[in-house]
Amino acid sequence: MSRISRDFNLDLNVLFGNITELQGEPYGNLIVEFTGPAAEIQNALTAIRSDTVKVEEVQHYAS
């Protein structure tokens, strides 16, 4: 995530993360907030997806 933040000139805030083991394989979740130009955020998401990482955008959150 630090590389993505640098490459796309975005601020990154890690909100939550965990790793567990499922059927002997590590599985994890990471919830992050990107701040920056919308076009750069989209470019960053495209780059992350190309690394075979599943990305799910959360639109609604508690305030």
RABEL-V257122 format. One record per backbone hydrogen bond with DSSP energy under -1.0 kcal/mol. NH is the residue of the N-H (numbers start at 1). CO is the residue of the C=O. If there is no record, write none. Layout:
[[NH,CO] [NH,CO]]
This chain:
[[5,1] [6,2] [7,3] [8,4] [10,5] [11,35] [13,33] [15,31] [16,31] [18,29] [20,27] [22,25] [25,22] [27,20] [29,18] [31,16] [33,13] [35,11] [41,37] [42,38] [43,39] [44,40] [45,41] [46,42] [47,43] [48,44] [49,45] [50,46] [51,48] [52,49]]
